[in-house]
Structure formats: structure tokens, C-alpha cells
Amino acid sequence: MTQSNETWLPEVEEIRRREQLAYGMGGPENIERQHAGGKLTVRERIAKLVDPGSFAEVGTLAGKAEYDEDGNLVSFRPANFVAGMARIGGRRVVVGGDDFTVRGGAADAAIAGKQVYAERMARELKVPIVRLVDGTGGGGSVRTQGTQGHTYIPANPGWDTVIANLSEVPVVAAALGSVAGLGAARVVTSHFSVMVKGTSQVFVAGPPVVEAGMGEAVTKEELGGWEIHWRNGVVDNLAESEEEAFDQIRRFLSYLPQNAWEQPARAEPTDDPQRRDEWLIGAIPKNRRRPYRVRQIIGSVFDRESFFEIGAGWGQSVVTGFARLDGYPVGVVANDPYHYGGGLTAQGSEKLARFVDLCDTFHLPCVNLVDQPGFVIGTWGEKAATIRKGALALAAVFQAKVPWVTVILRRVYGVAGAGHANTAGLNLRYAWPSADWGSLPLEGGIEAAYKRDLAAAEDPDALRAELMAKLGAVRSPLRTAHAFGVEHLIDPRDTRPILCDWVEQAYAVERHQLGPRLRGHRP
């Protein structure tokens, strides 16, 4: 085959030259400033997050180019958003990140188009998307308006796709710097978010805007640091470094399917499904006022080292996370008696609702380890609107279609206790001998039901003790089992074998109801 003396090699070389300009990002000085702040550049972040050599960038040459009168390139400033396809743990994902070295991550050149394109890639290719957020990502500063010569009515480009993605593909966001405005919205509009301790902040508007608008002089950390947002639920998890944040992202994705039309992949089992840990027989103290470490029970019941907690910093009376049973990913919900006795707080309710929606959206069967004394009471609980947010949590549980199993460790009381499962459904429940349930705990219920009797008694303490003995005799879970009020009473040591048998059936059932849920995901 003959080859023409004329080729496109000069044009290809020019493409390569301009790619090198793009790879230079904001220039050596800005890159050094990024490193001095303890932060990686966007390309370094992507390289550390994804499988080596797997990143295929989209829109590398997008940016602002200036030419002289002869059409020669004079300068080139790349768009400050880098995106493309990659693999994480062998699975395809879309990754997009802000380049803070170019105008501090503010909107510039083709950034809006690239962000929207990344979101559309994830949705149409039905793969997870990971956002590495380090900037505002909105419409730019007022300096931009001065250059354009006009202002604009705000709009979030592609936000319809951003919202649709929540019901269709896993969405992960990492706050890796000072994240404000639309950047902050991109962080929280996700299924899992993480921020880095000390080097990232999240806020609606930064300190200069806050001082001008509210007269409040604060530092970035005081305004939107981890002490605030890890504890109020703005972000789910906290990392000590960017590398740890990437590890958490990889681990989070390992429990999820590619999209809502698939089931999570089973990992190679590494633990005996028939394992019965002897210590579980005494895991729950007989003294009902004594707390216990529920995470130790989680570690014993599920596959060893498989529990990945989500949201440990907030809503702490509720423990949520992913784990595995005989290699199958599942969602885990539990109550922590070290925080409000495990009672459902306003924050705990929000946390529970978000997590149940996540599991239901991506077909992870749920295991609920229950020790629920009820909604947290008192003026603090009422001021926090606990009952309204608690009703949201109950709605999430009752709307969930994913297979659900309840293991009652100790208490199940009141309206909050009634939300331990969709009790109108099959209601698969296993109770330990330590189980204790009712409309109210006896300790407080007696004071309410026998208030007049106690007030009129010559010896209120003696009457109170008599009532406790009388009513306490009927609180045995055996009596409830006789009335078929609970389906199974089990030896705590049998919990893991029972759940490992259940999970295979749960995956078989869920196989028949794949696809997005009709209600959509509540962010």
C-alpha cells in the first residue's frame, strides 16, 4: 500500500502539544501552592483513586485559547474540570474533578459543559460517578460578570440529570478543599460523601461573603470544617488524608451494583457461614439499664472485617453501614445504647431514612439489629422536631421493597419501635431471649398508667414494686411467642447461621424486582 507524502502528522503533533499545555493545569506556581496546602492536584487525585492506567479523559483540550492575528496560539488556559472514564476495582466508573489551580475551581471556559457531560455519561452508560470537588463549580465570581458585561438568572446546568442519577447509579462525592455554593450542593447530592480533616471545608458561601452579608467574621474551618459537617450529617464520613478518602470511596463502591438494574456482586466468601461465637450468649446484659457495644455484635454476626460504617459522626444513636453475609453485601441498621439509650433522635431519623433509601435503591437486603426504646423524649427532642423526622424514617422503612430481616436484641417500644420493619409485610423477625417490648417501658409506663393510685397509696414505693413484679411477669418474650406475636425466639449464637441462610433467599427474591424504584431517591 502506497503512502502519501502528505500526512496529518503536524496536526497530530499540535494536538499533543496542546494536550501538554492542558496537563500543565494552572502552572507550576499554582501547583506548588496546591501542594503547600497539603492537597493533591486533580490529576494526582484521579491517578491515586482509579486502577493504574485506566483513566480515559474526555475533553482534554477544552479551555480558553487566545490567538494572534495570524491564527497562532498565544496562550491556553485549560478548563478547570477534568473528567473521563476509568476503572475502580475493575469496574467502570465516571470520574470528574475540579482543578483548583485554575481560578480556584470557579466556573471557567467549558467547565459547565464538562460537568454536565460527566453526569450524562454516568446516567446513559449506567455506571457510578465519583465527584472530586475542590471549588465552587458555579457561575464564577463577580469578576466574570464584569468581563461578560451582563449578569444572569442563576441555573444549575444539568441538575435534572444530577437528580435522576440518584435513582439510577451510585453517586459518590469527596470534598477535597474549600467547597462552596454549587460545589457544596454537588457534595451533598450524592449517596456517599467524605471530607478530609483539616484540609477541606464545605459551606454555602465562604468567609468573605459571610462577613459582608451577615457581619460574622469567621475562618474557613470555623464556618465549614469537619467539626461541624461530620457531626451534622452534611457529609457522611471523615478521612484523615486524601488517600484515606479514596480508600473509603473504593470500599463504598465495592458493596454496590453498577446501577439500579443490577444486584450487588457477591464477594468470594472468607468466613464460615456456620460460625457460632460463644460470647454472644452473654452479649446483652441482664440489667436493662446497662449498655453494650453493638459494633462488637455486628463484627461477630457478619463476615469478619466486612463492616463499613457510614455516618458515624452524626445521628449516633443509630448505626448504619454495609457488611457481608457469606460474601453477599447487605445493609446494616442497629441502635447504639451508648447514645440516648439507642433512642431515635431527629438526626438519627434522618440518617435512618437516607440509609434505607440507599439500600432500597440499589437492592441491598437489610438486617436490622433492634434495641429501640422509642423516640427521644423531653423538650430537647420536641424542639428538634423529632416526631416529624421520625415519621420520615418510618415512611422510608415502610416504602422499602428490598428484603428485610429484623433481629431483636433487646427493646422495641412505642411508635419508633414499630418502625423496626414494614410490619404489614412478611415481617421476618428473630428475637433473642433478652428481648423486651411493649407500648411503653414498664419503668415509665407505670408512672403514667397508675399515677392516681401511686399518689393515693400510703407506700408508693411498695405499690410501685408490686406493680413492677406483676406486670414484669408478662413481659417475657416467651408469652409473646405463645400468642404468635413474634415468629422466632433464638439462641444468639445461631444468629449468623440463620442470616447466612436468609441472605441467599433474599437475593433470589430481589432478583425479581430490579430497576429504579418509582418514588426516587431522597437526597
C-alpha positions as a printed NumPy array, in Angstrom:
array([[  0.   ,   0.   ,   0.   ],
       [  1.457,   3.354,  -1.034],
       [  1.53 ,   6.19 ,   1.449],
       [  1.037,   9.821,   0.511],
       [  3.881,  12.212,   1.161],
       [  1.301,  14.447,   2.781],
       [  0.19 ,  13.273,   6.231],
       [ -1.689,  14.644,   9.218],
       [  1.349,  14.252,  11.444],
       [  1.764,  18.038,  12.021],
       [ -1.841,  18.283,  13.152],
       [ -1.451,  15.286,  15.458],
       [  1.7  ,  16.825,  16.923],
       [ -0.204,  20.057,  17.526],
       [ -2.904,  18.088,  19.351],
       [ -0.224,  16.524,  21.532],
       [  1.344,  19.93 ,  22.207],
       [ -1.934,  21.394,  23.35 ],
       [ -2.624,  18.342,  25.495],
       [  0.659,  19.036,  27.266],
       [ -0.499,  22.605,  27.872],
       [ -3.701,  21.221,  29.393],
       [ -1.747,  18.805,  31.581],
       [  0.151,  21.832,  32.923],
       [ -3.116,  22.92 ,  34.586],
       [ -2.756,  26.312,  36.311],
       [  1.019,  26.415,  36.024],
       [  3.928,  25.449,  38.303],
       [  3.325,  28.255,  40.793],
       [ -0.318,  27.332,  41.382],
       [  0.514,  23.634,  41.533],
       [  3.143,  24.344,  44.185],
       [  0.601,  26.366,  46.143],
       [ -1.815,  23.416,  45.992],
       [  0.853,  21.055,  47.325],
       [  1.876,  23.521,  50.036],
       [ -1.703,  23.451,  51.297],
       [ -1.418,  19.702,  51.814],
       [ -3.568,  18.888,  48.783],
       [ -3.044,  16.934,  45.582],
       [ -3.829,  18.261,  42.124],
       [ -6.869,  16.899,  40.327],
       [ -4.807,  14.648,  38.059],
       [ -2.841,  13.283,  41.001],
       [ -6.118,  12.57 ,  42.776],
       [ -7.571,  10.678,  39.855],
       [ -4.371,   8.672,  39.475],
       [ -4.474,   7.627,  43.141],
       [ -8.191,   6.792,  43.096],
       [ -8.586,   4.679,  39.966],
       [ -6.942,   1.488,  38.744],
       [ -3.474,   2.283,  37.298],
       [ -3.565,   3.331,  33.652],
       [ -7.343,   3.078,  33.375],
       [ -8.285,   6.759,  33.091],
       [ -9.522,   7.819,  29.646],
       [-10.055,  11.568,  29.711],
       [-12.841,  13.421,  27.931],
       [-12.475,  16.985,  26.705],
       [ -8.789,  17.416,  27.483],
       [ -8.497,  20.383,  25.11 ],
       [-11.485,  22.288,  26.475],
       [-10.415,  25.69 ,  27.734],
       [ -9.799,  29.277,  26.764],
       [ -7.412,  29.765,  23.826],
       [ -6.11 ,  33.079,  22.531],
       [ -4.696,  33.577,  19.005],
       [ -2.691,  36.306,  17.299],
       [ -3.675,  37.938,  14.029],
       [ -2.026,  35.109,  12.095],
       [ -4.012,  32.434,  13.879],
       [ -1.139,  31.236,  16.042],
       [ -1.88 ,  30.087,  19.575],
       [ -0.687,  32.722,  22.043],
       [ -1.982,  31.303,  25.322],
       [ -4.151,  28.468,  26.58 ],
       [ -5.871,  28.119,  29.927],
       [ -7.486,  24.697,  30.348],
       [-10.96 ,  24.32 ,  31.762],
       [-10.738,  23.658,  35.466],
       [-12.694,  20.419,  35.408],
       [-11.143,  17.085,  34.431],
       [-13.384,  14.135,  33.619],
       [-13.425,  10.771,  31.927],
       [-13.977,   7.049,  32.221],
       [-11.865,   4.835,  34.459],
       [-11.975,   1.62 ,  36.447],
       [-12.085,   1.192,  40.204],
       [-11.571,  -2.366,  41.37 ],
       [-12.003,  -3.464,  37.767],
       [-15.429,  -1.856,  37.353],
       [-16.166,   1.024,  35.   ],
       [-16.88 ,   4.418,  36.563],
       [-17.062,   8.062,  35.547],
       [-14.663,  10.316,  37.464],
       [-14.785,  14.096,  37.432],
       [-12.741,  16.539,  39.49 ],
       [-12.239,  20.274,  39.929],
       [ -8.838,  21.791,  39.185],
       [ -8.255,  24.335,  41.938],
       [ -5.027,  25.501,  40.266],
       [ -7.095,  27.19 ,  37.549],
       [ -9.019,  30.111,  39.037],
       [ -9.613,  28.343,  42.32 ],
       [-12.044,  25.852,  40.852],
       [-14.564,  28.553,  39.898],
       [-16.507,  28.19 ,  36.665],
       [-14.386,  28.923,  33.641],
       [-14.348,  28.119,  29.938],
       [-16.12 ,  24.802,  29.259],
       [-16.426,  23.661,  32.888],
       [-20.237,  23.659,  32.931],
       [-20.405,  21.622,  29.746],
       [-17.841,  19.131,  31.032],
       [-19.579,  18.664,  34.365],
       [-22.917,  18.058,  32.691],
       [-21.311,  15.709,  30.181],
       [-19.812,  13.641,  33.004],
       [-23.202,  13.328,  34.695],
       [-24.821,  12.307,  31.42 ],
       [-22.092,   9.757,  30.757],
       [-22.814,   8.109,  34.096],
       [-26.545,   8.04 ,  33.52 ],
       [-26.589,   6.866,  29.924],
       [-23.787,   4.33 ,  30.349],
       [-25.346,   3.239,  33.675],
       [-22.13 ,   3.362,  35.698],
       [-21.247,   5.011,  39.042],
       [-19.938,   8.557,  39.128],
       [-17.299,   9.911,  41.519],
       [-17.049,  13.675,  42.026],
       [-13.776,  15.078,  43.392],
       [-14.925,  18.527,  44.459],
       [-12.443,  21.335,  45.134],
       [-14.006,  24.708,  44.4  ],
       [-17.275,  26.483,  43.855],
       [-18.154,  24.999,  40.464],
       [-20.879,  27.598,  39.951],
       [-21.144,  30.603,  37.722],
       [-17.856,  32.188,  38.619],
       [-17.113,  35.352,  40.587],
       [-18.401,  38.895,  40.038],
       [-15.154,  39.465,  38.123],
       [-16.59 ,  37.147,  35.452],
       [-19.742,  39.264,  35.273],
       [-17.642,  42.354,  34.725],
       [-15.861,  40.664,  31.824],
       [-19.107,  39.457,  30.261],
       [-20.822,  42.807,  30.606],
       [-24.047,  41.334,  31.994],
       [-25.395,  39.195,  34.814],
       [-27.654,  36.168,  34.538],
       [-30.518,  34.409,  36.269],
       [-28.973,  31.503,  38.216],
       [-29.491,  27.977,  36.931],
       [-27.746,  24.764,  37.808],
       [-26.695,  23.198,  34.494],
       [-27.685,  19.564,  34.146],
       [-29.289,  19.38 ,  37.589],
       [-32.117,  17.269,  36.201],
       [-29.506,  14.626,  35.359],
       [-27.828,  15.033,  38.755],
       [-31.129,  14.28 ,  40.491],
       [-32.039,  11.455,  38.114],
       [-28.674,   9.8  ,  38.763],
       [-29.563,   9.387,  42.441],
       [-32.248,   6.877,  41.499],
       [-30.206,   5.056,  38.87 ],
       [-26.446,   4.882,  39.552],
       [-24.214,   5.122,  42.632],
       [-23.069,   8.698,  43.191],
       [-20.025,   9.437,  45.362],
       [-18.58 ,  12.837,  46.286],
       [-15.416,  13.884,  48.09 ],
       [-14.887,  17.392,  49.454],
       [-11.157,  17.932,  48.962],
       [-10.747,  21.654,  49.548],
       [-12.812,  24.742,  50.333],
       [-16.093,  23.827,  48.71 ],
       [-18.807,  26.468,  48.367],
       [-22.075,  27.141,  46.553],
       [-22.832,  24.702,  43.776],
       [-19.727,  22.75 ,  44.736],
       [-21.222,  22.155,  48.183],
       [-24.506,  21.109,  46.589],
       [-22.626,  18.627,  44.412],
       [-21.079,  17.103,  47.536],
       [-24.338,  16.522,  49.385],
       [-26.386,  15.455,  46.364],
       [-24.84 ,  12.017,  46.498],
       [-25.219,   8.599,  48.078],
       [-21.919,   8.817,  49.934],
       [-19.781,  11.83 ,  50.776],
       [-16.473,  12.186,  52.562],
       [-14.353,  15.169,  53.594],
       [-10.71 ,  15.38 ,  54.644],
       [ -9.938,  16.505,  58.172],
       [ -8.18 ,  19.868,  58.266],
       [ -7.831,  20.48 ,  54.533],
       [-11.448,  20.568,  53.355],
       [-14.401,  22.741,  54.267],
       [-17.972,  22.875,  52.999],
       [-20.2  ,  25.941,  53.096],
       [-22.98 ,  27.712,  51.225],
       [-20.775,  30.804,  50.951],
       [-17.208,  31.467,  52.079],
       [-15.959,  33.747,  54.879],
       [-15.75 ,  36.981,  52.782],
       [-19.366,  36.664,  51.659],
       [-20.498,  35.719,  55.173],
       [-18.743,  38.716,  56.707],
       [-20.196,  41.108,  54.139],
       [-23.702,  39.668,  54.299],
       [-24.032,  38.643,  57.941],
       [-21.386,  40.698,  59.74 ],
       [-19.83 ,  37.489,  61.04 ],
       [-16.034,  37.179,  60.842],
       [-15.045,  33.509,  60.778],
       [-12.283,  31.325,  59.411],
       [-12.948,  28.65 ,  56.795],
       [-12.61 ,  25.917,  59.405],
       [-14.927,  27.656,  61.853],
       [-17.512,  28.102,  59.12 ],
       [-17.473,  24.731,  57.395],
       [-14.854,  22.434,  58.879],
       [-15.188,  18.785,  59.83 ],
       [-16.187,  19.522,  63.425],
       [-19.407,  20.996,  62.04 ],
       [-20.25 ,  18.929,  58.997],
       [-19.156,  15.471,  60.085],
       [-21.347,  15.901,  63.147],
       [-24.427,  17.357,  61.462],
       [-24.687,  14.93 ,  58.555],
       [-23.691,  17.266,  55.719],
       [-21.024,  14.687,  54.902],
       [-21.223,  11.   ,  55.728],
       [-17.638,  10.135,  56.565],
       [-14.385,  11.741,  57.612],
       [-10.899,  10.893,  56.343],
       [ -7.512,  11.761,  57.814],
       [ -5.976,  12.218,  54.35 ],
       [ -6.943,  12.325,  50.694],
       [ -5.553,   8.814,  50.254],
       [ -7.843,   7.548,  53.029],
       [-10.793,   9.295,  51.38 ],
       [-10.026,   7.407,  48.16 ],
       [ -9.828,   4.139,  50.102],
       [-13.275,   4.811,  51.548],
       [-14.68 ,   5.575,  48.102],
       [-13.312,   2.324,  46.712],
       [-14.701,   0.367,  49.648],
       [-18.128,   2.015,  49.435],
       [-18.453,   1.159,  45.751],
       [-17.411,  -2.451,  46.369],
       [-20.755,  -3.13 ,  48.087],
       [-22.917,  -1.648,  45.331],
       [-24.009,  -2.709,  41.839],
       [-23.199,  -0.691,  38.76 ],
       [-26.743,   0.633,  38.584],
       [-30.304,   0.117,  39.786],
       [-30.943,  -2.555,  37.159],
       [-28.344,  -4.891,  38.68 ],
       [-27.722,  -6.574,  42.017],
       [-24.559,  -6.149,  44.079],
       [-21.835,  -8.665,  43.311],
       [-21.099, -11.398,  45.807],
       [-17.507, -11.415,  47.042],
       [-15.566, -14.618,  47.484],
       [-16.637, -15.897,  50.929],
       [-13.862, -15.721,  53.516],
       [-15.763, -16.662,  56.674],
       [-17.614, -19.751,  57.862],
       [-21.38 , -19.187,  57.45 ],
       [-21.98 , -21.638,  60.316],
       [-19.708, -19.806,  62.759],
       [-21.306, -19.503,  66.219],
       [-19.46 , -17.145,  68.565],
       [-19.941, -18.337,  72.141],
       [-19.641, -14.879,  73.703],
       [-22.934, -13.794,  72.099],
       [-24.89 , -15.756,  74.707],
       [-23.89 , -13.073,  77.223],
       [-23.586, -10.088,  74.89 ],
       [-26.722,  -8.369,  76.25 ],
       [-26.564,  -7.532,  79.993],
       [-29.459,  -8.807,  82.108],
       [-29.54 ,  -5.405,  83.778],
       [-31.678,  -3.486,  81.283],
       [-30.027,  -0.203,  82.204],
       [-26.567,  -1.371,  81.213],
       [-25.355,  -0.532,  77.689],
       [-23.214,  -2.759,  75.479],
       [-21.03 ,  -2.346,  72.384],
       [-23.31 ,  -3.05 ,  69.448],
       [-20.44 ,  -2.807,  66.942],
       [-18.869,  -5.857,  68.583],
       [-22.088,  -7.77 ,  67.907],
       [-22.044,  -6.55 ,  64.291],
       [-18.454,  -7.722,  63.916],
       [-19.399, -11.153,  65.239],
       [-22.609, -11.727,  63.288],
       [-21.438, -10.579,  59.84 ],
       [-18.412, -11.702,  57.833],
       [-15.19 , -10.851,  59.641],
       [-13.832,  -7.345,  58.9  ],
       [-16.641,  -6.675,  56.419],
       [-18.484,  -3.87 ,  58.206],
       [-18.112,  -0.448,  56.559],
       [-19.798,   2.181,  58.706],
       [-21.473,   5.189,  57.134],
       [-22.268,   8.33 ,  59.133],
       [-20.527,   7.526,  62.428],
       [-20.205,  11.215,  63.336],
       [-23.885,  12.122,  63.455],
       [-27.225,  10.618,  64.473],
       [-25.112,   8.419,  66.713],
       [-27.949,   6.534,  68.374],
       [-28.388,   4.8  ,  65.006],
       [-25.557,   2.774,  63.46 ],
       [-25.672,   2.295,  59.685],
       [-23.325,   0.701,  57.184],
       [-22.629,  -2.11 ,  54.766],
       [-21.402,  -5.598,  55.599],
       [-21.347,  -9.063,  54.05 ],
       [-23.036, -12.339,  54.874],
       [-21.288, -15.294,  53.26 ],
       [-19.911, -12.814,  50.736],
       [-23.264, -11.145,  49.918],
       [-23.407,  -7.363,  50.528],
       [-26.174,  -6.226,  52.887],
       [-27.246,  -3.061,  54.63 ],
       [-26.923,  -2.999,  58.416],
       [-29.004,  -0.915,  60.824],
       [-28.524,  -1.058,  64.592],
       [-29.129,   1.003,  67.724],
       [-26.271,   2.161,  69.928],
       [-27.335,   2.184,  73.6  ],
       [-24.367,   4.43 ,  74.435],
       [-26.18 ,   7.345,  72.746],
       [-29.599,   8.254,  74.16 ],
       [-30.028,   4.601,  75.05 ],
       [-30.333,   3.872,  71.319],
       [-33.476,   6.015,  71.101],
       [-34.433,   7.546,  67.785],
       [-33.414,  11.219,  67.66 ],
       [-34.236,  13.736,  64.942],
       [-30.759,  13.278,  63.468],
       [-30.972,   9.517,  63.821],
       [-34.288,   9.562,  61.97 ],
       [-32.814,  11.475,  59.032],
       [-29.831,   9.143,  58.968],
       [-32.041,   6.059,  59.02 ],
       [-34.28 ,   7.35 ,  56.21 ],
       [-31.328,   8.197,  53.955],
       [-29.665,   4.854,  54.532],
       [-32.806,   2.786,  53.96 ],
       [-33.41 ,   4.679,  50.71 ],
       [-29.837,   3.91 ,  49.637],
       [-30.219,   0.181,  50.298],
       [-33.604,   0.051,  48.618],
       [-32.388,   1.937,  45.538],
       [-29.523,  -0.474,  44.938],
       [-31.134,  -3.719,  46.097],
       [-29.123,  -4.42 ,  49.242],
       [-31.175,  -6.594,  51.616],
       [-31.324,  -5.041,  55.095],
       [-30.603,  -6.515,  58.521],
       [-31.963,  -4.516,  61.448],
       [-30.435,  -5.251,  64.867],
       [-33.02 ,  -3.673,  67.148],
       [-32.719,  -2.194,  70.608],
       [-35.158,   0.684,  70.258],
       [-36.537,   2.35 ,  73.414],
       [-38.538,   4.811,  71.302],
       [-38.269,   8.385,  70.135],
       [-36.086,  10.553,  72.358],
       [-38.403,  12.498,  74.668],
       [-38.238,  15.791,  76.537],
       [-38.024,  19.434,  75.489],
       [-34.807,  18.847,  73.533],
       [-36.46 ,  16.137,  71.458],
       [-39.543,  18.254,  70.828],
       [-37.529,  21.318,  69.773],
       [-35.651,  19.158,  67.275],
       [-38.968,  18.162,  65.601],
       [-38.242,  14.523,  66.377],
       [-41.724,  13.233,  65.612],
       [-41.803,  14.776,  62.134],
       [-38.365,  13.483,  61.213],
       [-39.185,  10.177,  62.868],
       [-42.237,   9.865,  60.655],
       [-39.926,  10.331,  57.647],
       [-37.814,   7.409,  58.855],
       [-40.894,   5.231,  59.277],
       [-42.038,   6.18 ,  55.764],
       [-38.678,   5.087,  54.344],
       [-38.875,   1.725,  56.13 ],
       [-42.467,   1.072,  55.073],
       [-41.818,   2.127,  51.451],
       [-38.713,  -0.029,  51.067],
       [-39.239,  -3.055,  48.832],
       [-35.902,  -4.738,  49.448],
       [-35.906,  -7.931,  51.591],
       [-35.683,  -7.096,  55.285],
       [-34.973,  -9.148,  58.39 ],
       [-35.193,  -7.965,  61.994],
       [-33.154,  -9.345,  64.873],
       [-34.487,  -8.032,  68.176],
       [-31.609,  -7.776,  70.631],
       [-33.414,  -6.03 ,  73.439],
       [-36.069,  -3.268,  73.461],
       [-38.828,  -2.483,  70.961],
       [-41.042,   0.302,  72.287],
       [-43.541,   2.828,  71.005],
       [-44.019,   4.338,  67.582],
       [-40.286,   4.316,  66.867],
       [-40.108,   0.646,  67.807],
       [-42.996,  -0.051,  65.449],
       [-40.722,   1.122,  62.631],
       [-38.353,  -1.825,  63.065],
       [-39.743,  -3.22 ,  59.78 ],
       [-42.711,  -2.939,  57.459],
       [-44.949,  -4.796,  59.895],
       [-47.678,  -5.04 ,  57.256],
       [-45.408,  -7.25 ,  55.171],
       [-43.966, -10.72 ,  55.798],
       [-42.316,  -9.299,  58.919],
       [-39.465, -11.774,  59.271],
       [-38.297, -11.407,  62.884],
       [-35.899, -13.253,  65.156],
       [-35.74 , -12.32 ,  68.834],
       [-33.038, -13.027,  71.383],
       [-34.116, -14.12 ,  74.898],
       [-33.117, -10.628,  76.08 ],
       [-35.972,  -9.105,  74.032],
       [-38.278,  -6.641,  75.79 ],
       [-41.192,  -4.867,  74.097],
       [-44.444,  -3.007,  74.514],
       [-46.112,   0.362,  74.055],
       [-44.029,   1.877,  76.872],
       [-41.209,   0.636,  79.103],
       [-42.63 ,  -0.504,  82.428],
       [-40.412,   1.884,  84.339],
       [-42.149,   4.924,  82.833],
       [-45.413,   3.299,  81.852],
       [-46.368,   2.501,  85.444],
       [-45.902,   6.15 ,  86.426],
       [-48.31 ,   7.205,  83.659],
       [-50.914,   4.446,  83.959],
       [-51.061,   4.318,  87.778],
       [-50.436,   7.959,  88.573],
       [-53.53 ,   8.364,  90.804],
       [-53.012,   5.04 ,  92.552],
       [-49.421,   5.912,  93.379],
       [-50.399,   9.363,  94.613],
       [-53.096,   7.914,  96.904],
       [-51.035,   4.98 ,  98.218],
       [-49.728,   5.008, 101.776],
       [-46.484,   3.498, 100.497],
       [-45.981,   4.484,  96.837],
       [-42.662,   2.629,  96.602],
       [-44.217,  -0.628,  97.789],
       [-47.077,  -0.284,  95.292],
       [-44.629,   0.543,  92.533],
       [-42.594,  -2.59 ,  93.313],
       [-45.769,  -4.695,  93.414],
       [-46.879,  -3.391,  90.013],
       [-43.4  ,  -3.965,  88.57 ],
       [-43.446,  -7.593,  89.735],
       [-46.964,  -8.185,  88.463],
       [-46.54 ,  -6.608,  85.056],
       [-42.951,  -7.796,  84.717],
       [-44.166, -11.374,  84.731],
       [-45.951, -10.861,  81.418],
       [-43.069,  -9.064,  79.667],
       [-41.299, -12.37 ,  78.915],
       [-40.806, -12.878,  75.161],
       [-41.976, -16.457,  75.657],
       [-45.501, -15.201,  76.356],
       [-45.436, -13.151,  73.144],
       [-44.257, -16.206,  71.227],
       [-47.175, -18.236,  72.613],
       [-49.518, -15.654,  71.035],
       [-47.516, -15.728,  67.783],
       [-46.62 , -12.113,  68.406],
       [-43.039, -12.918,  67.445],
       [-42.109, -15.516,  64.855],
       [-38.811, -16.86 ,  66.217],
       [-37.031, -16.906,  69.563],
       [-33.428, -17.947,  69.005],
       [-30.135, -18.616,  70.701],
       [-27.996, -15.5  ,  69.996],
       [-25.174, -17.791,  68.862],
       [-27.37 , -19.002,  65.988],
       [-27.832, -15.525,  64.531],
       [-25.053, -15.692,  61.956],
       [-26.002, -19.128,  60.531],
       [-29.64 , -18.   ,  60.3  ],
       [-28.741, -14.768,  58.497],
       [-26.325, -16.504,  56.115],
       [-29.128, -18.867,  55.15 ],
       [-31.568, -15.961,  54.772],
       [-29.337, -13.789,  52.573],
       [-29.231, -16.268,  49.676],
       [-33.029, -16.347,  49.589],
       [-33.169, -12.568,  49.903],
       [-31.013, -12.136,  46.807],
       [-33.184, -14.616,  44.906],
       [-36.313, -12.635,  45.808],
       [-34.807,  -9.248,  44.964],
       [-33.762, -10.55 ,  41.558],
       [-37.424, -10.23 ,  40.536],
       [-37.756,  -6.525,  41.392],
       [-34.737,  -4.86 ,  39.804],
       [-34.788,  -1.412,  38.251],
       [-35.274,   2.067,  39.754],
       [-37.865,   2.49 ,  42.49 ],
       [-40.89 ,   4.52 ,  41.493],
       [-40.577,   7.015,  44.366],
       [-36.998,   8.04 ,  43.517],
       [-34.169,   8.589,  45.983],
       [-34.437,  11.259,  48.698],
       [-31.035,  13.032,  48.904]])
